[in-house]
């Protein structure tokens, strides 16, 4: 199941308790917004839950509340969101669990945390001008990747995810698109979703791309380790280690070996 990890988990092996028993927020999560219309809210579906109470709140007040039976809803926009205010989505279920039950994996110094904020009108104009420029200069996958990267650089994670997932829905299924989606979900501390995209990227990466394959295998090793699946993590790390050794990429290989040795020690392997 999907879950959340400590902020530094992508840099090492940190065990976490993963549970699908709470409606943790998937979107918008740890992101700035280009616009609040439409604003799609999505969370983890909880087994046996039939009703979800969904709330948007600012640090000082509750903005909006509704009740739904699915694990997604569109914010009505009845009360326009203000720029520069950090909002948070809260979901309660009729099984008496809540998104509050997820302890924030983000640093207290991180302004966004598990929340979201709307950028100013001036910033919005700058972003739109740049994306229009990229749209005119580039085509196809290059255009989508460039815009997604630009969104990421500006912490517009929800926008980056939307353009990449839309590209996949149009039938453009490439290893790079899936890998970048994995990176974004890992960045917003949802390793279970990141794992799914990384696996798809690994499946689509050509056998001739040995470096690309090794990198995705090493990343999968880290993700499985953060999810607590040590044996699966070791399997992927071994695959990556073997490839780096054959390629003579000793620095990258040594980093993988360190992670591998730590996991093997925990499992009592030689």
Phi, psi and omega in degrees: 000162181281162179188194187234153186227164176299158186303325185266014186294335180284353180253001182191192182251104180237119181285141177223156175273116183257132179220140174258016183272358179237152181275061182298149185284131176261318181202137357279135186219125177050058186208153165268156180246139175284321178209157179258010180227117351279156178243110180271127177254133183218143181214170181291128177288134183258131178303135178077351177281133179245342179224141177236129172263122187246131183230140167247129180224154173258177178300339186247344185201161174274128185266321190200147177213141176209168178232133182221167178256343178267173180263033176201156179199155175260128177296130186295334182076012181302322177246104184302139178283148181263147178286149177078006179250132179273119180256164180218140174266134176236134179234127174248143178251165176281004174258013174065037168237163188213158174296341174299337183288350174272119176286133184301126178275002184261153178298146178295338179280349181280116185301317185285320184054227177271008184262200182208160179213150181267131180286162182288166181296322178296315179297320179300317179297320179296316180296314181296323179295318180292318180293326177294321178297315179295323180297321181285328184279325190240165178229162170054223185297323180300320179295311183298315181295319180294317179292318179298318178296319178298316177300315180301316181300333181257016176064021177270062186299320181295327178289320179297316178299317183298316183289325179288316180292327177295322179296320177296317180299335179278359177102003180268091185249097182239156181299326182292317179301312180295321181296316182293323175298319176300318181297319181293315179295328175292321180296323180269016172066046172232074186294335178295317177290321178301317181303315182299319180287322178295321178297319179293322178296318179298320181295326184270345181290129184294149181297335180284340180272078185291320180296313179299320179295317180297319181296316182290327177293319178296319179296317177298324176301316180294317183295315178298325178294318179293333178278356178086009180266076188299316184296319178292323178298315180298319181300314182290321180294324177295319178300315180294316181300316180298319180291317180298322179297315180293328180279347184077018178273077191289325180294311178296320179298321180294322179297318179294319181297323178298314178297319181296315181297321180297315180293320180295324177296320180295326180270355180076025178272161175274000000 
